[in-house]
């Protein structure tokens, strides 16, 4: 159910006496298995669009469909259930729980899903190994580097096998080498698991990985181009 369709999305915010346009009649279709980058300067609308697709922010108008489900018409409980089972989120700030180990952070999503310890523990261990964190499962976030913390965040996002991953500036706090490793992982997951990725970024190095580049400005899509990724996953 990882295809995404947005039709005539609009969203405004009030900042003091000023009305800020977040989305201005945005329409877009993203096919299942896509690897898409939303680019644009700060305030262009890319994060607002990402949050609307993920049901984190309700648009003022328009339609959002993921698979066969109308996201914009869902109640809060339905949105929470969809996010829990079908969408993985990767944020710039990692959003790890500081008192939980890497393993416990990854397990947390499955715990909320109601899966038993006997099921979730091996799954969490396996996904940590898959993202290159074998042997680090007992470390707290404070004992991990920024790149390692982001890998835990990615493991947590994909452990429940979502069909769609939404990533907002996922490499903003990472160095060049770690950013490349993370993007290699995203590409591998996209190609091997057919996970749909939508990544908001203003980093040209990240855009080079994408198969489709959508440029936004002032809440509008100003360019939408297919491209041959300049960088492929290693190995």
TORFIMAR-749357 format. One line per 5 residues: their letters; for each residue x, y, z of C-alpha. Coordinates in Angstrom, 2 decimals, decimal comma, always signed. Example, Ala and Ser with C-alpha at 12.3 -4.5 7.8 and 13.67 -1.06 7.14 Angstrom:
BEGIN
as = +12,30 -4,50 +7,80 ~ +13,67 -1,06 +7,14
This chain:
BEGIN
xxxxx = +0,00 +0,00 +0,00 ~ +2,99 +2,30 -0,44 ~ +1,79 +4,38 -3,40 ~ +1,03 +7,98 -2,42 ~ -1,34 +10,43 -4,09
xxxxx = -1,83 +14,05 -3,07 ~ -4,38 +16,29 -4,76 ~ -4,66 +20,07 -4,33 ~ -3,14 +20,13 -0,84 ~ -3,24 +23,46 +0,95
xxxxx = -1,92 +24,43 +4,37 ~ -1,35 +27,78 +6,06 ~ +0,19 +28,71 +9,40 ~ -0,26 +31,85 +11,48 ~ +2,88 +33,49 +12,80
xxxxx = +1,94 +36,57 +14,79 ~ -0,04 +38,75 +12,40 ~ +1,43 +37,01 +9,36 ~ -0,10 +34,09 +7,45 ~ +2,54 +31,66 +6,17
xxxxx = +1,67 +29,48 +3,19 ~ +2,98 +25,95 +3,82 ~ +1,35 +24,21 +0,86 ~ -0,26 +25,91 -2,12 ~ -2,46 +23,52 -4,15
xxxxx = +0,15 +20,75 -4,25 ~ -0,65 +17,66 -6,33 ~ +1,70 +14,70 -6,66 ~ +1,64 +10,95 -7,33 ~ +4,37 +8,68 -5,97
xxxxx = +4,42 +5,10 -7,20 ~ +5,10 +2,10 -4,98 ~ +8,82 +1,37 -4,70 ~ +9,85 +4,94 -5,58 ~ +12,92 +6,70 -4,20
xxxxx = +11,99 +10,37 -4,13 ~ +13,67 +13,50 -2,80 ~ +11,79 +16,67 -1,92 ~ +14,24 +19,55 -2,23 ~ +14,07 +23,23 -1,58
xxxxx = +15,22 +25,94 +0,83 ~ +13,96 +26,26 +4,39 ~ +10,30 +27,27 +4,30 ~ +9,71 +25,80 +0,84 ~ +7,05 +23,38 +2,10
xxxxx = +8,90 +20,08 +1,89 ~ +8,60 +19,22 +5,60 ~ +4,97 +20,33 +5,62 ~ +4,26 +18,00 +2,70 ~ +6,11 +15,13 +4,39
xxxxx = +4,15 +15,66 +7,62 ~ +0,86 +15,79 +5,73 ~ +1,59 +12,52 +3,93 ~ +2,46 +10,87 +7,26 ~ -0,66 +12,13 +8,96
xxxxx = +1,37 +14,22 +11,43 ~ -0,13 +17,46 +10,18 ~ -3,65 +17,83 +8,76 ~ -3,94 +19,90 +5,56 ~ -6,51 +22,69 +5,35
xxxxx = -7,78 +21,28 +2,08 ~ -7,12 +18,62 -0,54 ~ -6,84 +14,84 -0,58 ~ -4,10 +12,41 +0,51 ~ -4,32 +8,74 -0,41
xxxxx = -1,84 +6,04 +0,62 ~ -2,64 +2,81 -1,15 ~ -6,43 +2,74 -1,02 ~ -6,76 +4,74 +2,22 ~ -7,77 +8,39 +2,41
xxxxx = -5,38 +9,76 +5,02 ~ -7,01 +13,21 +5,17 ~ -10,32 +11,63 +6,25 ~ -8,91 +9,41 +8,99 ~ -9,62 +9,90 +12,67
xxxxx = -6,73 +10,22 +15,13 ~ -6,89 +6,56 +16,16 ~ -6,89 +5,42 +12,53 ~ -3,93 +7,67 +11,73 ~ -1,99 +6,32 +14,71
xxxxx = -2,67 +2,75 +13,61 ~ -1,58 +3,46 +10,03 ~ +1,64 +5,11 +11,20 ~ +2,35 +2,26 +13,60 ~ +1,97 -0,51 +11,02
xxxxx = +2,62 +1,01 +7,59 ~ +4,89 +4,07 +7,82 ~ +8,42 +4,46 +9,15 ~ +9,68 +7,91 +10,16 ~ +13,31 +9,06 +10,26
xxxxx = +13,85 +12,53 +11,73 ~ +16,81 +14,89 +11,77 ~ +16,90 +14,82 +15,59 ~ +16,89 +10,97 +15,84 ~ +14,12 +11,07 +18,53
xxxxx = +15,54 +8,11 +20,43 ~ +14,41 +7,44 +24,01 ~ +17,53 +8,33 +26,06 ~ +16,94 +5,85 +28,91 ~ +16,51 +2,88 +26,56
xxxxx = +19,31 +0,90 +24,93 ~ +19,65 +0,65 +21,17 ~ +17,89 -2,72 +21,29 ~ +15,07 -1,40 +23,48 ~ +14,59 +1,64 +21,24
xxxxx = +14,16 -0,63 +18,23 ~ +11,90 -2,99 +20,16 ~ +9,68 -0,14 +21,33 ~ +7,63 +0,06 +18,13 ~ +6,92 -3,68 +18,20
xxxxx = +6,07 -3,46 +21,89 ~ +3,44 -0,81 +21,11 ~ +2,16 -3,11 +18,35 ~ +1,59 -5,72 +21,06 ~ +4,15 -8,23 +19,80
xxxxx = +5,60 -10,65 +22,36 ~ +9,19 -10,36 +23,62 ~ +10,03 -13,74 +22,07 ~ +9,10 -12,32 +18,67 ~ +10,37 -8,77 +18,91
xxxxx = +13,79 -9,39 +20,48 ~ +15,21 -11,51 +17,60 ~ +13,70 -9,13 +15,04 ~ +15,33 -6,12 +16,73 ~ +18,69 -7,88 +16,97
xxxxx = +18,54 -8,84 +13,29 ~ +17,69 -5,33 +12,12 ~ +20,47 -3,79 +14,23 ~ +22,93 -6,15 +12,55 ~ +21,46 -5,24 +9,17
xxxxx = +22,15 -1,54 +9,76 ~ +25,70 -2,24 +10,92 ~ +25,27 -2,07 +14,71 ~ +26,02 -5,65 +15,68 ~ +27,40 -5,75 +19,22
xxxxx = +26,06 -2,31 +20,13 ~ +22,59 -3,37 +21,19 ~ +23,17 -2,66 +24,90 ~ +24,48 +0,88 +24,47 ~ +22,39 +3,91 +25,43
xxxxx = +21,99 +6,68 +22,82 ~ +24,50 +8,82 +24,78 ~ +27,09 +6,07 +24,24 ~ +26,65 +6,13 +20,45 ~ +27,96 +8,52 +17,82
xxxxx = +25,55 +10,65 +15,80 ~ +25,76 +8,27 +12,87 ~ +25,15 +5,26 +15,10 ~ +22,15 +6,96 +16,71 ~ +20,68 +7,66 +13,28
xxxxx = +21,18 +4,02 +12,34 ~ +19,22 +3,03 +15,46 ~ +16,50 +5,44 +14,33 ~ +16,48 +3,83 +10,88 ~ +16,34 +0,34 +12,43
xxxxx = +13,38 +1,43 +14,54 ~ +11,68 +2,90 +11,47 ~ +11,98 -0,27 +9,38 ~ +11,78 -3,10 +11,95 ~ +8,00 -3,34 +11,60
xxxxx = +8,47 -3,69 +7,82 ~ +6,66 -0,53 +6,70 ~ +5,85 -0,05 +3,04 ~ +6,63 +3,67 +3,19 ~ +9,50 +5,53 +4,90
xxxxx = +9,38 +9,30 +5,32 ~ +12,72 +10,92 +6,19 ~ +13,12 +14,60 +7,07 ~ +16,71 +15,87 +6,64 ~ +18,01 +12,49 +7,90
xxxxx = +21,68 +13,37 +7,29 ~ +21,68 +16,97 +8,55 ~ +23,69 +16,14 +11,69 ~ +26,02 +13,62 +10,05 ~ +29,43 +13,93 +8,46
xxxxx = +29,97 +13,18 +4,78 ~ +31,12 +9,58 +5,22 ~ +28,30 +8,67 +7,63 ~ +25,74 +10,39 +5,39 ~ +26,90 +8,28 +2,45
xxxxx = +26,65 +5,10 +4,53 ~ +23,11 +5,97 +5,59 ~ +22,02 +6,74 +2,04 ~ +23,58 +3,48 +0,82 ~ +21,41 +1,73 +3,41
xxxxx = +18,29 +3,55 +2,19 ~ +19,01 +2,60 -1,42 ~ +19,59 -1,03 -0,45 ~ +16,30 -1,19 +1,48 ~ +14,49 +0,43 -1,44
xxxxx = +15,90 -2,04 -3,95 ~ +15,79 -5,19 -1,81 ~ +12,58 -4,67 +0,16 ~ +10,83 -2,39 -2,33 ~ +10,20 +0,14 +0,44
xxxxx = +8,98 +3,49 -0,88 ~ +11,20 +6,36 +0,32 ~ +10,30 +10,06 +0,38 ~ +13,19 +12,15 +1,70 ~ +13,09 +15,89 +2,41
xxxxx = +16,54 +17,46 +2,00 ~ +18,38 +20,55 +0,84 ~ +21,69 +18,67 +0,51 ~ +22,80 +18,15 -3,14 ~ +24,82 +15,08 -2,09
xxxxx = +21,62 +13,39 -0,92 ~ +19,69 +14,41 -4,03 ~ +22,29 +12,56 -6,10 ~ +20,93 +9,26 -4,77 ~ +17,34 +9,89 -5,79
xxxxx = +15,53 +8,50 -8,80 ~ +13,06 +11,37 -8,77 ~ +13,74 +14,93 -7,63 ~ +10,85 +17,21 -6,73 ~ +11,78 +20,84 -6,11
xxxxx = +9,59 +23,02 -3,92 ~ +9,45 +26,75 -3,35 ~ +6,92 +28,88 -1,44 ~ +4,68 +25,88 -0,86 ~ +4,53 +24,92 -4,53
xxxxx = +6,15 +22,24 -6,69 ~ +8,29 +24,11 -9,20 ~ +10,05 +21,11 -10,82 ~ +9,51 +17,36 -10,90 ~ +12,19 +15,37 -12,72
xxxxx = +13,14 +11,74 -13,09 ~ +16,88 +11,23 -12,92 ~ +19,50 +8,51 -13,07 ~ +20,98 +8,31 -9,57 ~ +24,55 +9,54 -9,64
xxxxx = +25,39 +7,36 -6,66 ~ +24,33 +3,76 -6,17 ~ +24,41 +1,63 -3,05 ~ +27,81 +0,15 -2,32 ~ +28,22 -3,57 -2,82
